[in-house]
Amino acid sequence: MNAPIVILGSGLAGVSVARELRKLDKQVPLVIVTADDGGFYSKPSLSNALAVGKSAAQLALTPMAQLATQLNASVIHAHTRAERILPEGHALETGSGRITYGKLVLALGAQPIRLPLQGEGAAAVLSVNHLNDYAVFREQLEGKRRVAILGAGLIGCEFANDLRVAGVDVAVYDLASQPLGRLLPARAAAFFRARLEAAGVRFHFDTSIEAIALSSQGDGGSSSYRLVDKHGNTHTADLVLSAVGLKPATALAQAAGLNTARGIVVDKLLRTSAPDIYALGDCAEVEGLVLPFVMPIMQAARALAKTLSGAAGGEVAVDYPAMPVVVKTPACQAVVCPPPAGAAGTWREEVGPAGVRALFVGAGGKPLGFSLVGEAVKEKQALAAQMPAWL
Ligand SMILES: Cc1cc2nc3c(=O)[nH]c(=O)nc-3n(C[C@H](O)[C@H](O)[C@H](O)COP(=O)(O)OP(=O)(O)OC[C@H]3O[C@@H](n4cnc5c(N)ncnc54)[C@H](O)[C@@H]3O)c2cc1C
């Protein structure tokens, strides 16, 4: 038997490349190695599951056995961590032995960034980047009234809105002076903020939480926390959720001598610096771009599947058209489509009573990116068609 295609990781990136590959080649031996249970779930649902009334168990879409059948995978090694990649031997060392590969796909995802917080409550801060994390979050949320969220980016705002829908008191802290700081220009951000505040979210901007002390221990073993911000103000919460960003998982690749920067460095063909090793998804930096979103992952999975199957007679480059991201905040609809990396231009915002349409325009008034909030989101399709490709 030929050495198999081995996919490391069973998140959206790993599973999508396997699914796309099977559309093109039903037989090539395929092995998936994953640190988690090998089941498939939709990660974006984690930040709006309360609003739609779903538990962690209900978010698990495809159990491992079913996925293995769907993918005609020779094996899915679940709960198996890859410990070392040996590029010269075309092999992996894992917790359950050595696995050789013909081609290796790194779909290792990213890890939540941990803030350097002081205080005995710091260790209790939760992050949600996996279904298992979500199960813990929901378990700990049981009976709690006040949640503090560190970070007012996309994930922080989505969780804030979701928790409000469930009647939880939510305070969000961020160093920036507005929500979605990297995605919305000022007036769009002000509109978005006002809508979320009207829904009951309390924002604390231009600050950061520096220490978390354990405030009390209730009869049922429940704790509450005293958060101290950088101005010395104190705040109280029953649970603290960190949503300050993710760091691509580069350690395994780096230890194997592969080029890494912000992510595992790959070219447009999704090739790493080592022969027969490819990378995609949250762990990858594609031609300088780290795009931890569903649509770019799907683009990459389709291109890589063609390469792996040989269906196109050679390696296939990924292309990234402009791909707007919908922010899942029912209190204020929002869609963001950032300009291509490094593009020069300015924001032009049109503020209306029911929304803000913001265009990022470059030389000669050429639209390069956009942000839409409120009713302006209905322009998403029309504007997306005018945007330049990201890659
Ligand atoms: C709460 C939340 C909401 C989101 N909402 C949206 C949204 O609305 N729209 C959007 O476009 N994007 C959204 N995203 C981003 C999107 O979900 C991710 O970009 C995508 O799911 C990442 O998939 P991945 O496969 O690259 O990584 P992951 O899903 O993290 O998968 C990584 C895999 O690698 C495995 N692994 C890691 N290390 C090892 C090892 N050493 N050995 C073996 N296996 C290993 C893990 O077990 C896992 O199976 C959201 C993200 C979050 C966290």
The ligand as a Gaussian input file, in Angstrom:
#p B3LYP/6-31G(d) Opt

LIG

0 1
 C      -16.199000      31.088000      19.129000
 C      -15.775000      31.180000      17.697000
 C      -16.675000      31.652000      16.747000
 C      -16.288000      31.768000      15.425000
 N      -17.183000      32.251000      14.517000
 C      -16.815000      32.364000      13.224000
 C      -17.735000      32.864000      12.246000
 O      -18.869000      33.229000      12.567000
 N      -17.326000      32.952000      10.961000
 C      -16.065000      32.580000      10.567000
 O      -15.743000      32.676000       9.389000
 N      -15.176000      32.088000      11.476000
 C      -15.516000      31.970000      12.781000
 N      -14.627000      31.473000      13.681000
 C      -13.322000      30.981000      13.196000
 C      -13.417000      29.555000      12.624000
 O      -14.336000      28.804000      13.383000
 C      -12.032000      28.925000      12.625000
 O      -11.213000      29.693000      11.746000
 C      -11.990000      27.464000      12.212000
 O      -12.972000      26.690000      12.853000
 C      -10.592000      26.888000      12.484000
 O      -10.504000      25.567000      12.049000
 P       -9.120000      24.772000      12.105000
 O       -9.435000      23.407000      11.624000
 O       -8.054000      25.546000      11.424000
 O       -8.701000      24.745000      13.641000
 P       -9.318000      23.920000      14.874000
 O      -10.775000      23.803000      14.775000
 O       -8.736000      24.547000      16.102000
 O       -8.726000      22.449000      14.717000
 C       -7.410000      22.122000      15.061000
 C       -7.307000      20.606000      15.148000
 O       -5.937000      20.259000      15.367000
 C       -5.854000      19.270000      16.393000
 N       -4.508000      19.323000      16.950000
 C       -3.853000      20.412000      17.441000
 N       -2.602000      20.038000      17.832000
 C       -2.477000      18.731000      17.554000
 C       -1.425000      17.777000      17.697000
 N       -0.243000      18.120000      18.179000
 N       -1.652000      16.498000      17.319000
 C       -2.852000      16.119000      16.798000
 N       -3.876000      16.987000      16.628000
 C       -3.681000      18.269000      17.001000
 C       -6.998000      19.639000      17.329000
 O       -7.340000      18.558000      18.147000
 C       -8.090000      19.992000      16.316000
 O       -8.714000      18.825000      15.853000
 C      -14.976000      31.373000      15.026000
 C      -14.064000      30.916000      15.988000
 C      -14.449000      30.820000      17.313000
 C      -13.460000      30.327000      18.342000

